[in-house]
Amino acid sequence: MDGPSFDKLARLAASGASRRGVLKSAIASALAIAGSGTASVLGAEEAGAARRCKRAGALCTSTRQCCPRETKRLCRVQRNAGNSDTTCCGGAGATCGGKNGDGDDRAPFCCVGFECRGQTCRKA
């Protein structure tokens, strides 16, 4: 462990920080020094910036890539799609683009099984 990391841990321990907080900091420091990411140890919420969500309409292979907790998007076939490609599209409560002047959906789109009402995807 390098000097600045050790000093930070020493300050945390002396300040009365929780054992869990000190342990997380120690693990994060050790992994950073080893060149590994912290996401696998601390979880996606702790590693926030390390995790990147795919944009609405981006091709995907799992719902996790679409960050459903934050965006309410799912990895499914989007409504009005001409093929079976799965993309990050709106599930219940996700933001959608509403309708254009002709009554057609605008991006971002809801998934099959959901429809855009106002600017929110709702179960069809």
WOVEN-V616255 format. One record per backbone hydrogen bond with DSSP energy under -1.0 kcal/mol. NH is the residue of the N-H (numbers start at 1). CO is the residue of the C=O. Records with the same first field share a line. If there is no record, write none. Layout:
NH->CO  CO
This chain:
6->2
7->3
8->4
9->5
10->6
11->7
12->8
13->9
14->10
15->11
17->12
22->18
23->19
24->20
25->21
26->22
27->23
28->24
29->25
30->26
31->27
32->28
33->29
34->30
36->31
42->38
43->39
47->43
50->47
51->48
54->65
57->88
58->55
60->86
65->62
66->63
67->64
71->67
72->68
74->89
76->74  87
79->110
81->78
87->76
88->58
89->74
90->109
91->72
93->121
94->91
96->119
97->106  108
100->104
103->100
106->98
111->90
112->77
114->111
115->122
117->120
120->117
121->94
122->115
124->113
